[in-house]
């Protein structure tokens, strides 16, 4: 059974003020299985250094990979300080559902409506690049993060969503998008390949899965070994103009102030707490995932070899990965679900990652049994079934893509945040791209879609168009 306590939904409506990470988060499955990480509570009580050339706020994959990329580009590791509000990798990087899953075509129309067709194509192409970047990085460095390069299915569970997928596929193809790597199945073939009796249609393309906390922890270990410093349980509470000669910014923490030349905001959903002008442009959304110990129906040679997104509609879906090593299934759930109560839906916008929601657990287990009746047909022995439930805070932006680049109104400050619950399909090119910008490169040098670039005009455009929500 889950080891956290179910959340009691508050009655107050959403509309949150920006927040720092809350002090007592629950543990995810990924956290539970990496408690031996030696830097988990690094420098927990010591005062931080008085100065640092580069101060990166956030120890997740975005912050750690930015530090790694700077060092690979020649920056001495001892010039870099990473500040983390809680344990190392305690935020979204350690709380996701384990996917490294690029979009193959589905988001094209929605992206095109906001960013135009050319940018929409670039967004989808970029995600495919990220999959290859993660695969190449893990192999080159022999990173022990359980990375599994496999395929994924988009499983259409209603005729309406099957029609939506078909339209998205044709629109992307008509715009010149490459779909040569996508396979389509329907009827008995779709049922056989997905093992879902109620499937209407399915699409399959290359994707992966990983142990995200192990990946982030490897990055942190690597940069620490090269001289970078990590301070945990040391939240940055304010960034102000520096009072120290030769430095541009003072990063204030409860244990002391760091004078620094360059600040990187790798704080995802929490970015507006230190950048108040982003209030409303980067907002939190609480997601929930579950680990299941499979019965024999989904164990050994019967285990899933592909990941899945099982969709009743665009915003009502479930995700599945099954880990190769221990066979654990990670079951993610969407942020929208018409079968959930109004009380549960009302607290989707939240910074509270300290507890799970029992109603969501019950729905997830019920739906998993419906989607995979072979699993439901077998009685669970002690030790099988639900193992753990946890929450994580997703960072949403109005135009569905992240903020990457220099914060032009605050010289010397940079941002790599706002991944819309899709960070593992984006961070591995965004963070290295940000490092290039920090070292004097142009946006063209990053290779990233232009619509990812942070800028005041982008915020003005979002406000003018009243953009809300996310493709995801």
C-alpha positions in Angstrom: 0.0 0.0 0.0 1.1 3.6 -0.5 3.3 4.9 2.3 2.1 8.6 2.2 -1.2 9.8 3.4 -4.0 10.8 1.1 -4.5 14.5 0.6 -7.6 16.2 1.9 -8.8 18.5 -0.9 -9.1 22.1 0.2 -12.3 23.9 -0.4 -10.6 27.1 -1.5 -10.5 27.7 -5.3 -7.2 27.7 -7.2 -5.4 30.9 -8.2 -2.2 30.5 -6.3 0.5 32.9 -5.5 4.0 31.8 -6.5 5.7 29.5 -4.1 9.1 28.0 -3.2 9.1 24.2 -2.9 7.2 23.1 0.2 9.4 21.7 2.9 8.0 18.1 3.3 7.4 16.4 0.0 6.4 12.8 -0.3 8.9 10.3 -1.8 8.3 8.9 -5.3 9.1 5.4 -6.3 12.3 6.8 -7.8 13.2 8.4 -4.5 12.5 5.3 -2.5 14.9 3.3 -4.6 17.8 5.8 -4.4 18.1 6.6 -0.7 21.8 5.6 -0.8 22.8 8.5 -3.0 25.7 10.0 -1.1 25.0 13.7 -2.1 21.3 13.4 -1.2 21.7 15.9 1.7 25.0 17.6 0.7 26.0 20.5 2.8 22.7 20.4 4.6 23.6 22.7 7.5 26.7 24.6 6.4 26.5 28.2 5.2 26.8 28.5 1.4 29.9 30.0 -0.2 30.0 33.8 -0.1 30.7 34.0 -3.8 30.3 31.9 -7.0 30.8 32.7 -10.6 27.7 30.7 -11.6 24.8 29.9 -9.3 22.3 27.4 -10.6 19.0 27.2 -8.7 17.6 23.7 -8.9 19.3 20.3 -8.8 17.0 18.4 -11.2 18.0 17.3 -14.7 17.7 20.8 -16.1 20.1 22.4 -13.5 22.5 19.4 -13.3 22.8 19.1 -17.1 23.3 22.9 -17.5 26.2 22.5 -15.0 27.6 19.5 -16.9 27.4 21.3 -20.2 29.2 24.4 -18.9 32.0 22.2 -17.5 32.2 20.3 -20.8 32.6 23.6 -22.6 35.5 24.6 -20.4 34.1 26.3 -17.4 36.0 25.2 -14.3 33.8 23.1 -12.0 34.8 25.1 -8.9 33.1 28.2 -10.4 29.7 26.5 -10.2 27.3 26.4 -7.2 24.0 24.5 -7.3 21.4 25.4 -4.7 18.5 23.0 -3.9 15.6 23.9 -1.6 15.2 20.3 -0.4 16.9 17.0 -1.0 18.9 16.6 -4.2 16.6 15.9 -7.1 13.5 16.3 -5.0 11.4 18.1 -7.7 9.8 17.1 -10.9 12.9 15.2 -12.2 12.5 12.7 -9.4 8.7 12.5 -9.6 7.8 11.9 -13.3 6.5 8.7 -14.8 9.8 7.5 -16.3 9.1 8.3 -19.9 11.5 9.6 -22.5 8.8 9.9 -25.0 8.9 12.3 -28.0 5.7 13.5 -29.7 5.6 12.0 -33.2 2.7 14.1 -34.6 -0.1 14.5 -32.2 0.7 18.0 -31.0 1.2 19.5 -34.4 -2.1 21.2 -34.9 -2.2 22.6 -31.4 1.3 23.9 -31.7 0.6 25.3 -35.2 -2.4 27.3 -33.9 -0.1 29.1 -31.4 3.3 29.2 -33.0 2.7 28.6 -36.7 3.3 25.5 -38.8 7.0 25.8 -39.2 7.6 26.2 -35.5 5.2 23.4 -34.8 7.2 21.1 -37.0 10.4 22.2 -35.3 9.0 21.4 -31.9 8.2 17.8 -32.9 11.5 17.3 -34.7 13.3 18.6 -31.6 11.7 16.0 -29.4 12.9 13.2 -31.7 16.4 14.7 -31.4 16.1 14.6 -27.6 15.4 10.8 -27.6 18.6 10.3 -29.6 20.5 12.7 -27.4 19.5 10.8 -24.2 20.4 7.5 -25.8 23.8 8.7 -27.0 24.6 10.4 -23.7 23.7 7.4 -21.6 25.8 5.0 -23.9 28.8 7.4 -24.2 29.0 7.9 -20.4 27.8 4.5 -19.4 25.2 6.1 -17.1 23.5 3.5 -14.8 20.0 5.0 -15.1 18.1 1.9 -16.5 17.6 3.6 -19.8 15.6 1.4 -22.2 15.4 2.4 -25.9 12.2 0.8 -27.1 8.9 1.9 -28.7 5.8 3.5 -27.5 2.1 3.2 -28.3 -0.5 5.9 -28.5 -3.6 3.8 -27.8 -6.9 5.3 -28.9 -9.6 4.1 -26.6 -12.6 5.9 -28.2 -13.6 6.5 -31.8 -13.6 10.2 -31.2 -10.0 10.2 -30.1 -9.0 7.9 -32.9 -10.5 10.4 -35.3 -8.5 13.2 -33.6 -5.2 11.2 -33.9 -5.9 10.5 -37.6 -6.5 14.2 -38.3 -3.3 15.1 -36.4 -1.3 12.5 -38.3 -2.5 13.7 -41.7 -2.1 17.4 -40.8 1.5 16.8 -39.8 2.2 14.7 -42.8 0.7 17.2 -45.2 2.9 20.0 -43.6 5.9 18.0 -44.6 6.5 16.3 -41.3 8.3 13.0 -41.3 6.1 10.1 -40.2 8.2 7.3 -41.7 9.1 6.0 -38.2 5.4 5.7 -37.2 3.4 2.5 -37.5 -0.4 2.4 -37.5 -2.6 -0.5 -36.3 -6.3 -1.1 -36.0 -8.7 -3.9 -35.4 -7.3 -7.2 -34.3 -3.7 -6.2 -35.0 -4.0 -3.2 -32.6 -5.5 -5.5 -29.9 -2.7 -8.0 -30.3 0.1 -5.5 -30.2 -1.2 -3.4 -27.3 -3.0 -6.2 -25.4 -5.9 -3.7 -24.9 -9.2 -5.3 -25.9 -11.0 -2.0 -26.2 -8.4 -0.3 -28.4 -9.9 1.4 -31.5 -6.5 2.2 -33.1 -2.9 2.5 -32.2 0.2 4.3 -33.4 3.8 3.1 -32.5 7.1 4.9 -32.7 10.6 4.9 -31.1 10.7 6.1 -27.4 12.4 5.2 -24.2 12.1 5.0 -20.4 14.6 5.6 -17.6 15.1 5.9 -13.9 15.0 9.7 -13.9 16.4 10.2 -10.4 19.4 8.0 -11.2 20.1 10.0 -14.3 20.0 13.3 -12.4 22.0 11.9 -9.6 24.7 10.7 -12.0 24.9 14.2 -13.5 25.2 15.7 -10.0 28.0 13.3 -9.0 29.8 14.0 -12.3 29.9 17.8 -11.8 30.7 17.5 -8.1 33.6 15.2 -9.0 34.8 18.1 -11.3 34.7 20.7 -8.5 31.1 22.0 -8.6 29.4 22.5 -5.2 26.0 21.4 -4.2 24.1 22.9 -1.3 20.8 21.1 -0.4 18.1 22.2 2.0 19.2 25.7 1.1 16.4 27.4 -0.9 17.1 30.6 -2.8 14.5 33.0 -1.3 15.4 36.1 -3.3 17.7 37.4 -6.0 18.7 41.1 -5.7 21.3 43.4 -7.1 24.6 42.6 -5.5 26.1 44.7 -2.7 29.5 43.1 -3.4 31.9 44.8 -5.8 32.5 42.8 -8.9 29.3 40.8 -8.7 25.9 41.4 -10.3 23.5 39.5 -8.1 23.0 38.4 -4.5 21.2 35.1 -4.1 19.8 35.1 -0.6 19.2 31.9 1.3 18.2 31.2 4.9 21.8 30.3 5.7 23.6 33.2 4.0 23.9 35.2 0.8 25.9 34.2 -2.3 27.3 37.0 -4.5 27.3 35.8 -8.0 27.8 36.9 -11.6 25.4 34.6 -13.3 22.1 33.0 -12.1 20.3 30.1 -13.7 16.7 29.5 -12.8 16.2 25.8 -13.2 13.2 25.8 -10.9 10.4 24.8 -13.3 7.0 25.3 -11.6 8.6 27.4 -8.9 10.2 30.0 -11.2 7.8 32.8 -10.5 8.7 32.8 -6.8 12.1 34.4 -7.7 10.9 35.9 -11.0 7.6 37.6 -10.0 7.0 39.0 -13.5 6.4 35.3 -14.5 3.4 35.0 -12.2 0.6 33.6 -14.4 3.1 32.7 -17.2 4.4 29.7 -15.4 2.0 27.9 -13.1 2.0 24.6 -11.1 -0.2 21.6 -11.9 -0.2 18.6 -9.6 0.2 15.2 -11.2 0.1 11.7 -9.7 1.8 8.4 -10.5 1.7 4.9 -9.1 4.1 1.9 -8.9 2.5 -1.5 -9.3 4.1 -4.9 -8.6 2.6 -7.1 -11.4 1.0 -10.4 -11.1 2.2 -13.3 -13.3 -0.1 -12.0 -16.1 2.3 -9.1 -16.7 5.6 -10.6 -15.4 8.6 -12.4 -17.0 8.0 -13.1 -20.7 4.5 -11.5 -20.4 6.0 -8.1 -19.3 5.3 -5.0 -21.5 8.2 -4.3 -23.9 6.9 -0.9 -25.1 5.6 2.1 -23.2 2.1 3.4 -23.7 -0.1 6.4 -23.6 -3.7 5.1 -23.3 -6.1 7.9 -24.2 -9.9 8.3 -23.9 -9.5 11.9 -25.1 -6.7 14.5 -25.5 -6.6 15.4 -21.8 -8.0 12.1 -20.3 -5.3 9.5 -20.4 -3.1 7.0 -18.6 0.6 6.2 -19.2 2.4 2.9 -18.6 6.1 1.9 -18.5 7.4 -1.4 -17.2 10.9 -1.5 -15.9 13.1 -4.3 -17.3 15.0 -5.0 -14.1 12.4 -5.5 -11.4 9.3 -5.5 -13.6 7.7 -2.7 -11.7 5.0 -0.9 -13.6 4.7 2.8 -13.4 1.2 4.0 -14.0 0.7 7.7 -14.6 -2.6 9.6 -14.9 -3.7 12.7 -16.7 -4.4 16.0 -15.1 -8.0 15.9 -16.5 -10.5 13.2 -15.9 -14.3 13.6 -16.2 -14.9 10.8 -13.7 -13.1 12.5 -10.8 -15.0 14.6 -8.3 -15.1 18.4 -8.5 -13.2 18.5 -5.2 -10.3 16.6 -6.7 -10.3 18.5 -10.0 -10.3 21.8 -8.1 -6.9 21.2 -6.6 -5.0 20.3 -9.8 -3.3 23.8 -9.6 -1.2 23.2 -6.5 2.3 23.3 -5.1 1.5 20.5 -2.7 3.6 17.4 -3.4 3.4 16.1 0.1 0.5 13.7 -0.3 -1.4 11.6 -2.9 -5.1 11.6 -3.7 -6.9 8.4 -2.9 -9.7 9.0 -5.4 -7.1 9.2 -8.2 -5.5 6.0 -6.9 -8.8 4.2 -7.0 -9.6 5.5 -10.5 -6.1 4.5 -11.8 -6.3 1.0 -10.5 -9.9 0.5 -11.8 -8.9 1.8 -15.3 -5.8 -0.3 -15.4 -7.9 -3.4 -14.8 -10.3 -2.4 -17.5 -7.6 -1.6 -20.0 -5.7 -4.8 -19.2 -8.3 -7.4 -18.1 -5.7 -10.2 -18.1 -4.2 -8.4 -15.1 -7.6 -7.9 -13.4 -8.5 -11.6 -13.9 -5.7 -12.8 -11.7 -5.9 -12.6 -7.9 -3.1 -10.6 -6.4 -0.8 -12.3 -3.9 0.6 -10.5 -0.9 3.3 -8.1 -2.4 1.6 -7.7 -5.8 -0.6 -4.8 -6.8 -0.3 -1.2 -5.7 3.1 -0.5 -4.2 3.2 3.2 -3.9 1.5 6.5 -5.0 3.1 9.9 -5.2 2.6 13.4 -6.6 4.8 15.8 -8.6 4.4 19.4 -9.6 4.4 20.1 -13.4 5.2 23.5 -14.7 2.7 24.8 -17.3 3.2 27.7 -19.7 0.4 29.4 -21.7 1.9 28.4 -25.1 2.9 24.8 -24.2 6.6 25.2 -24.6 9.5 26.0 -22.2 11.3 29.2 -21.4 14.9 29.0 -22.4 17.5 31.7 -22.5 18.7 35.0 -21.1 16.2 37.1 -19.1 17.0 40.3 -20.9 15.5 42.6 -18.3 17.8 41.0 -15.7 21.3 40.9 -17.2 23.2 37.9 -16.0 20.1 35.8 -15.2 19.0 32.9 -17.3 16.1 30.5 -17.3 15.5 26.9 -18.3 12.1 26.0 -17.0 8.4 25.5 -17.8 8.4 22.0 -19.4 4.7 21.4 -19.4 5.1 17.8 -18.0 7.2 17.0 -21.0 10.7 17.7 -19.7 12.3 14.4 -20.6 11.5 15.0 -24.3 13.0 18.5 -24.1 15.7 19.1 -21.4 18.5 17.2 -23.1 18.7 19.8 -25.8 17.4 22.8 -23.9 20.0 22.7 -21.1 23.0 22.3 -23.4 21.5 25.0 -25.6 21.3 27.3 -22.6 24.9 26.7 -21.7 25.9 27.8 -25.2 24.0 31.0 -24.8 25.6 31.7 -21.4 29.0 31.4 -23.0 28.3 33.9 -25.7 26.6 31.8 -28.4 23.7 32.8 -30.5 20.2 31.3 -30.5 21.1 29.7 -33.9 24.0 27.9 -32.1 21.5 26.1 -29.8 19.6 24.5 -32.7 16.4 24.9 -30.6 13.0 26.0 -32.0 12.8 29.8 -31.9 9.5 29.6 -30.0 11.4 28.2 -26.9 13.4 31.4 -26.5 12.5 33.5 -23.5 11.5 37.1 -24.2 9.3 39.9 -23.1 7.5 39.9 -26.4 6.6 36.2 -26.0 5.0 37.0 -22.6 3.1 40.0 -24.2 1.9 37.8 -27.0 0.6 35.2 -24.6 -1.3 37.8 -22.6 -2.7 39.4 -25.7 -4.0 36.2 -27.0 -5.2 34.9 -23.7 -3.4 31.6 -24.2 -4.2 29.0 -21.6 -3.4 25.4 -20.9 -1.1 23.0 -22.6 -1.0 20.5 -25.4 -0.2 18.0 -22.6 
